Amino acid sequence: MNTVTVEWRHLDKEGRTCDRCAETGQGIAELVQCMQEECKPKGVAILFTETKVSEAEIGQSNLVLINGRPIEAVLPRTTASESPCCSCGELTGREESCRTLIRHGQIYEAIPREFIREAVCRVAGCC
């Protein structure tokens, strides 16, 4: 069976994360559950891992990896950037920025489920 691992990295401060990371995380959890059922008959296992990062590693917050590759490396015409994140700032007590994706000229603060799905399908070759 072919295995595709989806890893979500996000800031964790005393069990809390920022709003955009929380939105990304909720989308991943729901998507992976659906894709596990959909892909299993095709011989593909979808695994999900969550990595909590500290304030010192905040540059990795809101990062999605597909088999260890950043999602922007899997999807065409997609780049990573960052923008100020008030929610991260509230958690850390200082001005912070959070990862974003830029695709088709639009900035995405939370990573859309359809991007994650497309990336998994590209790597799995089964969707």
RAHU-V466730 format. One record per backbone hydrogen bond with DSSP energy under -1.0 kcal/mol. CO is the residue of the C=O (numbers start at 1). NH is the residue of the N-H. If there is no record, write none. Layout:
co: (CO & CO)
nh: (NH & NH)
This chain:
co: (2 & 4 & 5 & 6 & 7 & 8 & 9 & 9 & 10 & 13 & 16 & 18 & 19 & 20 & 21 & 22 & 23 & 24 & 25 & 26 & 27 & 28 & 29 & 30 & 31 & 32 & 33 & 34 & 35 & 36 & 39 & 39 & 40 & 43 & 45 & 47 & 49 & 51 & 53 & 54 & 55 & 57 & 58 & 60 & 61 & 63 & 64 & 65 & 66 & 69 & 70 & 71 & 79 & 81 & 83 & 85 & 86 & 87 & 88 & 89 & 96 & 98 & 100 & 101 & 102 & 103 & 106 & 108 & 112 & 113 & 114 & 115 & 116 & 117 & 118 & 119 & 120 & 121)
nh: (45 & 47 & 67 & 49 & 65 & 51 & 62 & 63 & 53 & 16 & 13 & 22 & 23 & 24 & 25 & 26 & 27 & 28 & 29 & 30 & 31 & 32 & 33 & 34 & 35 & 36 & 37 & 38 & 39 & 40 & 42 & 44 & 43 & 2 & 4 & 6 & 8 & 10 & 12 & 57 & 58 & 60 & 61 & 63 & 99 & 9 & 71 & 7 & 69 & 66 & 73 & 75 & 102 & 100 & 98 & 89 & 90 & 91 & 92 & 93 & 85 & 83 & 81 & 108 & 79 & 106 & 103 & 101 & 116 & 117 & 118 & 119 & 120 & 121 & 122 & 123 & 124 & 125)
